[in-house]
Amino acid sequence: MEERTAKLRQSEETSRKISAHAHDGLIMLDNAGQVSFWNQAAETISGYRTEDMEGLGLEAIFTDPEDWRLHREGYGSFQATGEGQVVGRTVELKARRKGGEIFDVELSVSALRIKDQWCALGIVRDVTLRKQSREALREAKEAAEAANKLKSEFLSMVSHELRTPLTSVVGFAKVIKKRLEETLIPALNLATDKQQRHLGQVESNIAVIISEGERLTELINNVLDLAKLEAGHFEWRMEQVDVTDVVFRSLEATRILFKRKGLTVEERVSQDLPRVRGDLDRLMQVLINLLANAAKFTEQGRVVCRAEVKDGTVVLSVEDTGVGMEPHELEHIFDKFTQIGDTLTDKPRGTGLGLPISKEIVEHHGGSMWVKSRPGQGSVFSFSIPA
C-alpha cells in the first residue's frame, strides 16, 4: 500500500512538473464548462492568474461571439458523449489578454473521462509571431511578384523600342557593304598602300557594325522571349510534331555556321521516331540554339546531332568536340546571363539567355534538359520530350 502511495505521489509530482515547465498553456474545463486547471504557461500567455480564471468559462478570454455561440450549443452534447466539433482538432482563435490586447492563439482540444464525467483539455499556443511572419512573407511574395511583373514589362517595352531602330542600322549597314563591294570598290583606282589600308579599315568597320548589330538583335530577341516566358505571355502552337523534321530543318538553318569553320556535322536519327506533341517553331528554336552553341565553341573536330527514343521519351542531343566546361561552370550553365569563359579578358560569345530560354521551353513541353561536359573534350547537351 505504501509503495502504491509513493508511486502515485511520484506520478502526481511528475505531472505537476510537466505542467509547470510546459511552454504551451494547459487548460482544463470541468463537465460544466468552467476552468478547473490553468498552468503557468497559460498565465504567461494570457496575463490571467489561476485564481482569476477558476470557476469561469473561456468566454472571458476568447473574443469571437460566433465561436462562443457554437461552444455553448455544442457543450451539452460534449457533457454527455465527450464528442464535439473541435474535439481532436486544432483551431485558430482570437483571444484577449488581461490588459485588453487582442492576439492570435492555436487551440487543440481533447476529451478526458474523469470520475465518470467528460472534461475538456485545451492546449493553447500563442501564434501571434507566426501569423505576423506568415503575413510578412505573403506581402513580400506579392511585392516580389509585382516587381518581377514590372521588370518584365519594362524589359519588353525597352526591347521593342530598341529593336526597330537597330533593325534599320543593321539593314543600312548591309546595304552599304553590298554597294561598296559591288559598285564603289571596282570603280576606285587605289594607287597607294595608304588608300588601300583606309578602304580595308572602312570594310572592317562596316563588318563590325553588322556583327555587333546582329549580336545586339539576338540579345533583344532573347530578352523579349524571356520577358514573355516570365509574364506567361509566350505564344504556343501545340500540335503533333515530326521530330525528324525538327532535326532536318534545324541542321539546314545552322549548316552555314559549321561550313565557315570547317567542322563536320553528323546526323544520327533513329528510324520510326514517334511524333511528339509540341510547338514546332519552339522545339526548332531549342535545337538551333544548341547547334549554334556547338559551332561557336568548337574550333576543330565534329558535331553530332542525335534523336532517339529512351524510356518513353524522345531525346535529342548535340555533341561537340569543343572547349568543354569546368564542373563549377556546369552548376550555373542554365542560369540567366551566364557566359562561359573569362568575361573580363575574352569577348562574350553569347547573350547568356539562349540556354535558360531553351530550358523553359523544354520544361513547358513536360521534358527536361541536361548537359555532360569535360574541359578540353567537348560537351553533350540533351533534352527530352514525352513521346
C-alpha positions in Angstrom: 0.0 0.0 0.0 2.8 2.4 0.9 4.6 1.5 -2.3 1.4 2.3 -4.4 1.0 5.6 -2.5 4.6 6.5 -3.2 4.2 5.8 -6.9 1.1 7.8 -7.0 2.8 10.8 -5.4 5.7 10.4 -7.8 3.3 10.4 -10.7 1.5 13.5 -9.4 4.8 15.3 -8.9 5.9 14.4 -12.5 2.6 15.7 -13.8 3.0 18.9 -11.9 6.5 19.4 -13.2 5.4 18.8 -16.8 2.6 21.2 -16.4 4.7 23.9 -14.8 7.5 23.7 -17.4 5.4 23.3 -20.5 5.7 26.2 -23.0 2.1 25.8 -24.1 -0.9 26.7 -22.0 -2.7 23.8 -20.4 -6.4 24.5 -19.6 -8.9 22.1 -18.1 -12.6 22.6 -18.3 -14.9 20.6 -16.0 -18.1 19.0 -17.1 -19.9 22.3 -16.5 -17.6 24.1 -18.9 -15.7 26.0 -16.1 -12.0 26.3 -15.7 -10.6 23.8 -13.2 -6.9 23.9 -14.2 -4.7 26.7 -15.6 -1.0 26.2 -15.8 1.9 28.7 -15.6 2.2 29.0 -19.3 -1.5 29.8 -19.6 -0.9 32.6 -17.1 2.1 33.9 -19.1 0.2 33.8 -22.4 -3.0 35.5 -21.2 -1.9 37.6 -18.3 -4.7 36.0 -16.2 -3.6 34.2 -13.0 -5.1 30.8 -12.0 -7.3 32.4 -9.3 -8.7 34.9 -11.9 -10.0 32.1 -14.1 -11.1 29.3 -11.7 -14.8 28.8 -12.0 -15.1 30.9 -15.1 -15.7 29.9 -18.7 -13.3 30.6 -21.5 -15.5 33.4 -22.9 -13.6 35.6 -20.5 -10.6 35.4 -22.9 -11.8 34.2 -26.3 -13.5 37.1 -28.1 -15.5 36.0 -31.1 -19.2 35.8 -30.3 -19.8 33.3 -33.0 -17.2 30.9 -31.6 -18.9 31.0 -28.2 -22.4 30.6 -29.6 -21.2 27.3 -31.2 -19.3 26.4 -28.0 -22.5 26.8 -25.9 -24.7 24.9 -28.3 -22.2 22.0 -28.6 -21.1 21.7 -24.9 -24.3 20.0 -23.8 -23.6 17.1 -26.3 -20.0 17.1 -25.1 -21.0 16.7 -21.5 -22.9 13.5 -22.4 -20.7 11.9 -25.1 -17.3 13.6 -25.0 -17.7 14.5 -28.6 -17.8 17.9 -30.2 -16.9 19.9 -33.3 -13.4 20.9 -32.1 -12.6 17.7 -30.1 -9.5 16.2 -31.6 -8.9 19.2 -33.8 -6.6 22.3 -33.8 -8.2 25.6 -34.5 -7.1 29.3 -34.6 -9.0 31.8 -32.5 -8.7 35.4 -31.4 -8.0 35.9 -27.6 -7.8 38.9 -25.3 -5.0 39.3 -22.8 -5.8 40.7 -19.3 -4.6 44.1 -20.5 -7.1 44.2 -23.4 -4.7 43.3 -26.2 -6.2 41.0 -28.9 -3.9 38.3 -30.1 -3.9 35.0 -32.1 -3.9 31.6 -30.5 -3.9 28.0 -31.6 -6.2 25.7 -29.5 -6.1 21.9 -29.5 -8.9 20.2 -27.6 -9.1 16.7 -26.2 -11.8 14.9 -24.2 -10.9 13.3 -20.9 -13.1 11.0 -18.8 -12.6 11.9 -15.1 -14.8 10.5 -12.3 -17.4 9.3 -14.8 -17.7 12.8 -16.3 -16.3 14.3 -19.5 -13.9 17.1 -19.2 -12.1 19.1 -21.9 -8.3 19.6 -22.0 -7.2 22.5 -24.1 -3.6 23.2 -25.2 -3.2 26.9 -26.1 -0.3 28.3 -28.1 0.4 32.0 -28.8 0.8 32.1 -32.6 1.0 35.9 -33.0 4.6 35.9 -34.2 3.9 33.0 -36.6 0.9 34.8 -38.1 2.9 38.0 -38.4 5.7 36.2 -40.2 3.2 34.5 -42.5 1.6 37.8 -43.3 5.0 39.4 -43.9 6.0 36.5 -46.2 2.8 36.9 -48.1 3.3 40.6 -48.5 6.9 40.1 -49.6 5.8 37.5 -52.1 3.2 39.8 -53.6 5.8 42.7 -53.7 8.3 40.4 -55.4 5.7 39.2 -57.9 4.7 42.8 -58.7 8.3 43.9 -59.1 9.0 40.9 -61.3 6.0 41.8 -63.5 7.1 45.4 -63.7 10.6 44.3 -64.7 9.3 42.0 -67.4 7.0 44.8 -68.7 9.9 47.3 -68.7 12.3 44.9 -70.5 9.6 44.2 -73.1 8.9 47.9 -73.7 12.6 48.8 -73.9 13.4 45.9 -76.1 10.7 46.8 -78.5 11.9 50.4 -78.6 15.5 49.3 -79.3 14.7 46.7 -81.9 13.1 49.0 -84.5 16.0 51.5 -84.9 18.5 48.6 -84.6 16.9 46.8 -87.5 17.3 49.9 -89.6 21.0 50.3 -88.6 21.9 46.7 -89.4 19.9 46.8 -92.7 21.5 50.0 -93.9 25.0 48.7 -92.9 24.4 45.6 -95.1 23.2 47.8 -98.0 26.4 50.0 -97.7 28.6 46.9 -97.6 27.0 45.4 -100.7 27.2 48.6 -102.7 30.8 49.2 -101.5 31.8 45.7 -102.7 29.8 45.6 -105.9 30.0 49.2 -107.2 32.4 51.6 -105.4 35.5 49.4 -104.9 35.6 48.2 -108.5 35.3 51.8 -109.7 38.1 53.1 -107.4 41.7 53.5 -108.6 43.6 52.8 -105.4 47.1 53.9 -106.3 48.8 53.9 -102.9 49.1 51.5 -99.9 47.6 54.2 -97.7 44.4 54.3 -99.7 44.1 50.5 -99.7 44.6 50.5 -95.9 41.9 53.1 -95.5 39.5 51.1 -97.7 40.3 48.0 -95.7 39.5 49.8 -92.5 36.2 51.0 -93.8 35.3 47.4 -94.8 36.3 46.2 -91.4 34.3 48.8 -89.6 31.2 48.1 -91.5 31.6 44.3 -90.8 31.9 45.2 -87.0 28.7 47.3 -87.2 26.8 44.4 -88.8 28.3 41.7 -86.5 27.7 43.7 -83.3 24.3 44.8 -84.5 23.2 41.2 -85.1 24.5 40.2 -81.7 22.5 43.0 -80.1 19.5 42.0 -82.1 19.9 38.5 -80.7 20.1 39.8 -77.2 17.0 41.9 -77.6 15.0 39.0 -79.1 16.2 36.8 -76.2 15.2 39.4 -73.6 11.8 39.7 -75.2 11.3 35.9 -75.1 12.4 35.8 -71.5 10.0 38.6 -70.5 7.2 36.8 -72.3 8.0 33.5 -70.6 8.2 35.1 -67.1 4.9 37.0 -67.7 3.1 33.9 -69.1 2.5 35.7 -72.4 4.6 33.3 -74.6 2.6 32.1 -77.6 2.4 28.3 -78.0 1.1 26.4 -81.0 0.9 22.9 -79.8 0.4 20.1 -82.4 1.7 16.7 -83.4 5.3 17.3 -84.4 7.6 15.1 -86.6 10.9 15.1 -84.7 12.9 14.1 -87.8 11.6 17.3 -89.4 12.8 19.3 -86.4 16.3 17.8 -86.8 16.5 18.3 -90.5 15.3 21.9 -90.6 17.5 22.9 -87.6 20.6 21.4 -89.3 19.7 23.3 -92.5 19.4 26.5 -90.6 22.8 26.2 -89.0 24.8 24.4 -91.7 26.5 27.6 -92.8 27.9 28.1 -89.3 29.8 24.7 -89.5 30.9 25.3 -93.1 32.6 28.6 -92.1 34.7 26.8 -89.5 35.3 23.6 -91.5 33.5 21.4 -89.0 32.0 18.1 -89.8 28.3 17.6 -88.9 26.9 14.1 -88.4 23.1 13.4 -88.2 22.1 10.2 -86.3 18.3 9.9 -86.2 16.7 6.7 -85.1 14.2 5.2 -87.6 10.5 5.4 -86.9 10.7 8.1 -84.2 7.2 8.8 -82.8 5.6 12.1 -83.2 5.5 14.3 -80.1 3.0 17.0 -79.0 4.8 20.3 -79.1 5.4 23.7 -80.8 7.4 23.0 -83.9 9.0 26.5 -84.0 9.9 26.5 -80.3 11.4 23.0 -80.5 13.5 24.1 -83.5 14.5 27.2 -81.5 15.9 24.9 -78.8 17.8 22.6 -81.2 19.1 25.5 -83.3 20.4 27.2 -80.1 22.3 24.0 -79.1 23.7 23.6 -82.6 24.8 27.3 -82.8 26.5 27.0 -79.4 28.3 23.8 -80.6 29.6 25.7 -83.7 30.5 28.7 -81.6 32.6 26.8 -79.0 34.2 24.2 -81.4 37.3 25.1 -83.3 38.0 21.7 -84.9 36.6 18.3 -85.0 32.9 17.4 -85.4 29.4 17.9 -84.1 26.9 15.1 -83.8 23.1 15.7 -83.7 21.2 12.6 -82.3 17.5 11.8 -81.9 16.4 8.6 -80.3 13.7 7.1 -78.0 14.6 6.4 -74.4 12.3 5.4 -71.5 9.2 6.6 -73.3 10.6 10.0 -74.3 12.3 11.3 -77.5 15.8 12.5 -76.6 17.6 15.0 -78.8 21.2 15.7 -78.2 24.1 17.8 -79.7 27.6 16.5 -79.1 30.7 18.6 -79.9 34.5 18.4 -79.6 34.8 21.9 -78.3 36.4 23.6 -75.3 34.1 21.8 -72.8 33.4 23.2 -69.3 34.7 23.1 -65.8 32.5 21.5 -63.1 31.8 24.9 -61.5 30.6 26.2 -64.8 28.2 23.3 -65.2 26.5 24.2 -62.0 25.3 27.6 -63.4 25.1 26.9 -67.2 21.3 27.2 -67.2 21.3 30.4 -65.1 20.3 33.6 -66.8 23.1 35.7 -68.3 25.7 33.0 -67.6 28.6 33.1 -70.1 31.3 30.6 -70.4 35.0 31.7 -70.1 36.7 34.7 -68.6 34.3 37.6 -69.5 36.9 40.1 -68.2 39.5 39.1 -70.8 37.5 37.3 -73.5 34.8 38.9 -75.7 31.5 37.3 -74.7 30.4 34.7 -77.3 26.7 34.8 -76.5 24.0 36.6 -74.6 23.7 34.2 -71.7 20.0 33.8 -72.3 19.8 31.1 -75.0 20.1 28.1 -72.7 17.8 29.4 -69.9 15.1 30.1 -72.5 15.6 26.7 -74.1 15.3 25.0 -70.8 12.0 26.9 -70.1 10.6 25.8 -73.5 11.6 22.2 -72.9 10.0 22.1 -69.4 6.8 23.7 -70.8 6.6 20.6 -73.0 7.0 18.4 -70.0 10.6 17.4 -70.7 13.9 18.2 -69.2 17.4 19.4 -70.3 20.8 18.4 -69.1 24.5 18.6 -70.0 27.6 16.5 -69.7 31.0 18.1 -70.3 34.7 17.8 -69.6 37.3 20.6 -70.1 39.1 20.2 -73.4 37.0 17.3 -74.5 33.7 18.8 -75.5 30.1 18.8 -74.3 26.8 16.9 -74.9 23.7 19.0 -74.4 20.5 16.9 -74.4 16.8 17.4 -73.9 13.8 15.1 -73.7 10.2 15.4 -74.9 7.5 13.0 -73.8 6.6 10.7 -76.7 
